[in-house]
Amino acid sequence: MKILITGAGGFVGKHLTPLLLKRGHQIYAVGMETIDNEHIHAYEADIRDYDAVVAVMGKVKPDAVIHLAAISNVPFSWEKSALTVDVNAHGTVNVLEALRKINPKAKLLSVGSSDEYGLTAQKGLPLTEDMPCKPQNPYAISKYCAEQLALKLGEKYGMKVICTRSFNHFGAGQAKGFVVSDFASQIAAIEKGEQKPIMSVGDLTAERDFLEVGDAVEAYAGLVNSDVPSGVYNVCSGKARSIDSILEILLSLAKTKIAVKKDAAKLRPSDTPFFVGDASKLRSVINWRPRRDIREGVANVLDYWRNKRN
């Protein structure tokens, strides 16, 4: 199968492409990142430029497109809300419309975010796809808008469109701005003597759904390889883990003793203390379940940050 991936040079893309290559697919990439893999045919194009995306689609004629490219940093989305909407919503429409023009029978997998559920998580129940979305920041709003546009346009044009609402996933190569990477990078800095052996933290009681990125990309591969109905699918572990439990794992792996200090300025109780998904719908259509050990996954992130400082 010929698969075109947007954002293939990003964090998730770097874990997804080796998996798909191993399974015998021909992989093509389109985006603004450099792709350092001789087995991937890479094209440079901005997904906001419809004509450029059509040109790439015309060269590749993909059987499926996995749309990963997005602005995913929430603080940045507040600062650059127009750009966030342009990339995430407008960019998604461009990808779908270009695919419709070149090969309307191809499958589109558009990766979205659990953040789309927003305040619905206040119910304190595992989130299912039929629950309402109440996004609370420009990033989440833009992703929900992208999802709904893709589904409605796909329905109108008779295209196969699959959208995920992916919960917190982590792994080696993830940038700062996400809790596991933020904690791990601080510990690596402390071990190198670049930071005092004190970690300043806020509220650690919030419970979240953490998935190792290897499990996430297995789900994406399964959705692309299988004949599943169009619609929305949660990609999640279904397990609640407190932020404190993640920090405890990292501290147990640290090579030096580190003190944890609560910063009153950061102690803002979460609006959604329990944010966990239900992946029953996903498991009903593909043979998938999370297999990676959380401790091993967290250790890999810490080693990644250690290596970056060597």
C-alpha positions as CSV (number, residue, x, y, z in Angstrom):
1,M,0.0,0.0,0.0
2,K,1.2,3.5,-0.8
3,I,0.8,5.7,2.3
4,L,1.4,9.4,2.3
5,I,2.1,10.9,5.8
6,T,1.8,14.5,6.7
7,G,4.1,15.6,9.6
8,A,6.2,12.4,9.1
9,G,9.2,14.2,10.5
10,G,7.5,15.0,13.8
11,F,7.6,13.0,17.1
12,V,4.8,10.5,16.3
13,G,5.8,10.3,12.6
14,K,9.3,9.2,13.5
15,H,7.8,6.2,15.4
16,L,5.1,5.5,12.8
17,T,7.2,5.4,9.6
18,P,9.6,2.5,10.7
19,L,6.6,0.4,11.7
20,L,4.8,0.9,8.4
21,L,8.0,0.3,6.4
22,K,8.5,-2.9,8.4
23,R,5.1,-4.1,7.3
24,G,5.9,-3.6,3.7
25,H,4.2,-0.4,2.8
26,Q,5.6,2.3,0.5
27,I,5.9,5.4,2.6
28,Y,5.8,9.0,1.2
29,A,6.1,12.1,3.4
30,V,4.9,15.6,2.9
31,G,5.6,18.5,5.2
32,M,8.2,21.1,6.3
33,E,10.5,18.8,8.3
34,T,13.6,17.1,7.0
35,I,13.2,13.3,6.6
36,D,16.4,11.5,7.2
37,N,15.4,8.1,5.8
38,E,16.5,6.8,2.4
39,H,13.4,4.5,2.3
40,I,10.9,7.3,2.5
41,H,10.1,9.5,-0.5
42,A,9.8,13.0,0.9
43,Y,8.2,16.1,-0.5
44,E,8.3,19.6,0.9
45,A,5.0,21.4,1.1
46,D,3.0,23.5,3.5
47,I,-0.4,21.9,4.1
48,R,-1.9,25.4,4.1
49,D,-1.0,25.6,0.4
50,Y,-3.7,23.6,-1.4
51,D,-2.0,23.7,-4.8
52,A,1.2,22.4,-3.3
53,V,-0.6,19.5,-1.5
54,V,-2.4,18.6,-4.7
55,A,0.9,18.5,-6.6
56,V,2.3,16.1,-4.1
57,M,-0.8,13.9,-4.1
58,G,-0.7,13.8,-7.9
59,K,2.9,12.5,-7.8
60,V,2.2,9.9,-5.2
61,K,-1.4,8.8,-5.9
62,P,-1.6,7.3,-2.4
63,D,-3.9,4.5,-1.3
64,A,-4.1,6.1,2.2
65,V,-3.1,9.3,3.9
66,I,-2.2,9.6,7.6
67,H,-2.6,13.2,8.6
68,L,-0.3,14.0,11.6
69,A,0.8,17.5,10.7
70,A,-0.5,20.0,13.3
71,I,0.3,22.7,15.8
72,S,-0.1,20.8,19.1
73,N,1.3,23.0,21.8
74,V,-1.6,24.5,23.8
75,P,0.3,27.6,25.2
76,F,1.5,28.4,21.6
77,S,-2.1,28.1,20.4
78,W,-3.2,30.9,22.8
79,E,-0.4,33.1,21.5
80,K,-1.0,32.2,17.8
81,S,-4.6,31.3,17.6
82,A,-5.1,32.3,14.0
83,L,-2.1,30.3,12.8
84,T,-3.2,27.3,14.9
85,V,-6.6,27.3,13.2
86,D,-5.1,27.9,9.8
87,V,-2.7,24.9,10.1
88,N,-5.0,22.5,12.0
89,A,-8.4,23.2,10.4
90,H,-7.7,24.7,7.1
91,G,-4.7,22.4,6.6
92,T,-6.9,19.3,7.2
93,V,-9.5,20.5,4.7
94,N,-6.7,21.0,2.1
95,V,-5.4,17.5,2.7
96,L,-8.9,16.0,2.3
97,E,-9.8,18.0,-0.7
98,A,-6.5,17.2,-2.4
99,L,-7.0,13.5,-1.8
100,R,-10.6,13.7,-3.1
101,K,-9.2,15.3,-6.3
102,I,-6.5,12.7,-6.9
103,N,-7.9,9.5,-5.4
104,P,-11.3,9.8,-3.7
105,K,-11.3,6.0,-3.0
106,A,-8.3,6.4,-0.7
107,K,-8.6,6.3,3.0
108,L,-7.9,9.3,5.2
109,L,-6.8,8.8,8.8
110,S,-6.8,12.2,10.6
111,V,-5.2,12.2,14.0
112,G,-7.0,14.4,16.6
113,S,-6.8,14.9,20.3
114,S,-8.6,13.9,23.5
115,D,-8.4,17.6,24.4
116,E,-11.5,18.0,22.1
117,Y,-13.6,16.5,25.0
118,G,-12.6,19.4,27.2
119,L,-15.0,20.1,30.1
120,T,-17.0,16.9,29.5
121,A,-14.2,15.1,31.4
122,Q,-15.6,16.9,34.6
123,K,-18.1,14.1,34.7
124,G,-15.3,11.9,36.1
125,L,-16.1,9.0,33.8
126,P,-14.1,7.3,31.1
127,L,-14.7,9.3,27.9
128,T,-16.4,7.6,25.0
129,E,-16.9,8.8,21.4
130,D,-20.6,9.5,21.9
131,M,-20.0,12.0,24.7
132,P,-20.2,15.7,23.7
133,C,-17.0,17.7,23.0
134,K,-16.5,21.0,25.0
135,P,-13.0,22.1,24.0
136,Q,-11.5,24.9,26.1
137,N,-8.4,26.2,24.2
138,P,-7.6,27.2,20.6
139,Y,-5.7,24.0,20.0
140,A,-8.5,21.8,21.1
141,I,-11.1,23.9,19.3
142,S,-9.1,23.8,16.0
143,K,-8.7,20.0,16.2
144,Y,-12.4,19.5,16.9
145,C,-13.2,21.8,14.0
146,A,-10.8,19.8,11.7
147,E,-12.4,16.5,12.8
148,Q,-15.9,17.7,12.1
149,L,-15.0,19.2,8.8
150,A,-13.2,16.0,7.7
151,L,-16.1,13.8,8.7
152,K,-18.8,15.9,7.1
153,L,-16.9,16.5,3.9
154,G,-16.0,12.8,3.7
155,E,-19.6,11.9,4.2
156,K,-20.7,14.3,1.4
157,Y,-18.1,12.9,-1.1
158,G,-18.4,9.3,-0.1
159,M,-14.9,9.0,1.2
160,K,-13.5,6.8,3.9
161,V,-12.5,9.2,6.7
162,I,-11.3,8.0,10.1
163,C,-10.6,10.4,12.9
164,T,-8.8,9.6,16.2
165,R,-9.1,11.3,19.5
166,S,-5.7,10.4,20.8
167,F,-5.0,10.7,24.6
168,N,-1.7,11.6,26.1
169,H,1.1,9.7,24.4
170,F,4.8,9.9,25.2
171,G,8.1,8.5,24.2
172,A,11.6,9.1,23.1
173,G,11.9,12.2,20.9
174,Q,9.0,14.1,22.3
175,A,9.7,17.8,22.8
176,K,9.3,19.7,26.0
177,G,5.9,21.0,26.8
178,F,4.5,17.6,27.7
179,V,4.7,16.3,31.3
180,V,6.8,13.2,30.8
181,S,9.4,15.0,28.7
182,D,9.4,18.0,31.0
183,F,10.1,15.9,34.1
184,A,12.7,13.7,32.3
185,S,14.5,16.7,30.8
186,Q,14.8,18.3,34.2
187,I,16.2,15.1,35.8
188,A,18.8,14.7,32.9
189,A,19.8,18.3,33.5
190,I,20.2,17.7,37.2
191,E,22.3,14.6,36.6
192,K,24.6,16.7,34.4
193,G,24.9,19.4,37.1
194,E,23.2,21.9,34.9
195,Q,20.3,22.4,37.4
196,K,20.1,22.3,41.2
197,P,18.8,18.9,42.5
198,I,15.3,20.4,43.1
199,M,12.2,20.0,40.9
200,S,9.6,22.6,41.3
201,V,6.1,21.2,40.6
202,G,2.5,22.1,40.7
203,D,-0.6,20.0,41.3
204,L,0.4,16.3,40.9
205,T,-3.0,14.8,41.8
206,A,-4.6,15.0,38.4
207,E,-5.2,11.6,36.8
208,R,-4.5,11.2,33.1
209,D,-4.5,8.5,30.4
210,F,-0.9,7.8,29.3
211,L,-0.1,5.7,26.3
212,E,3.4,4.9,25.1
213,V,3.9,6.2,21.5
214,G,4.7,2.7,20.2
215,D,1.2,1.6,21.2
216,A,-0.4,4.7,19.6
217,V,1.3,4.1,16.3
218,E,0.2,0.4,16.4
219,A,-3.3,1.7,16.6
220,Y,-2.9,4.0,13.6
221,A,-1.3,1.2,11.6
222,G,-4.2,-1.0,12.5
223,L,-6.8,1.5,11.5
224,V,-5.1,2.1,8.1
225,N,-4.6,-1.6,7.4
226,S,-8.2,-2.7,8.3
227,D,-11.5,-2.0,6.7
228,V,-13.1,0.0,9.5
229,P,-16.2,2.2,9.3
230,S,-15.7,6.0,9.0
231,G,-16.0,7.8,12.2
232,V,-14.2,8.8,15.5
233,Y,-12.1,6.4,17.5
234,N,-10.4,7.0,20.9
235,V,-6.8,5.9,21.1
236,C,-6.0,5.5,24.8
237,S,-4.9,3.1,27.5
238,G,-8.2,3.3,29.5
239,K,-6.2,3.5,32.7
240,A,-6.0,6.5,35.1
241,R,-2.5,7.4,36.3
242,S,-1.7,10.4,38.5
243,I,1.0,12.9,37.5
244,D,2.6,12.0,40.8
245,S,2.9,8.4,39.8
246,I,4.8,9.3,36.7
247,L,7.1,11.6,38.6
248,E,7.7,8.8,41.2
249,I,8.9,6.4,38.4
250,L,11.3,9.0,37.0
251,L,12.7,9.8,40.4
252,S,13.3,6.1,41.1
253,L,15.3,6.0,37.8
254,A,17.4,9.1,38.6
255,K,21.1,8.6,39.3
256,T,21.1,11.2,42.0
257,K,18.8,12.2,44.9
258,I,16.3,14.9,43.8
259,A,14.1,16.9,46.1
260,V,10.6,17.8,45.0
261,K,9.3,21.3,45.9
262,K,5.7,22.4,45.4
263,D,5.5,25.8,43.9
264,A,2.5,27.8,45.2
265,A,2.4,29.7,41.9
266,K,1.9,26.4,40.1
267,L,-0.6,24.9,42.5
268,R,-3.7,25.4,40.4
269,P,-6.1,22.5,40.8
270,S,-7.1,21.1,37.4
271,D,-10.6,21.8,36.0
272,T,-10.6,18.2,35.0
273,P,-8.9,16.1,37.7
274,F,-9.8,12.9,36.0
275,F,-9.3,12.7,32.2
276,V,-9.3,9.1,30.9
277,G,-10.6,7.5,27.7
278,D,-12.4,4.3,26.8
279,A,-11.0,2.5,23.8
280,S,-13.8,-0.1,23.5
281,K,-14.9,1.1,20.1
282,L,-11.4,0.9,18.7
283,R,-10.9,-2.6,20.1
284,S,-14.2,-3.7,18.4
285,V,-12.8,-3.0,14.9
286,I,-9.1,-3.9,15.2
287,N,-7.1,-6.4,17.2
288,W,-5.3,-3.8,19.4
289,R,-4.5,-3.2,23.0
290,P,-1.7,-1.4,24.8
291,R,1.3,-3.7,25.3
292,R,4.1,-1.4,26.4
293,D,5.2,-1.3,30.0
294,I,4.7,2.2,31.4
295,R,7.9,2.1,33.4
296,E,10.0,1.0,30.5
297,G,8.5,3.7,28.3
298,V,9.2,6.4,30.9
299,A,12.8,5.1,31.2
300,N,13.2,5.4,27.4
301,V,12.2,9.1,27.6
302,L,14.7,9.7,30.4
303,D,17.5,8.0,28.4
304,Y,16.6,10.1,25.4
305,W,17.1,13.3,27.4
306,R,20.3,12.0,28.9
307,N,21.7,11.2,25.5
308,K,20.8,14.7,24.3
309,R,23.1,16.2,27.0
310,N,26.1,13.9,26.2
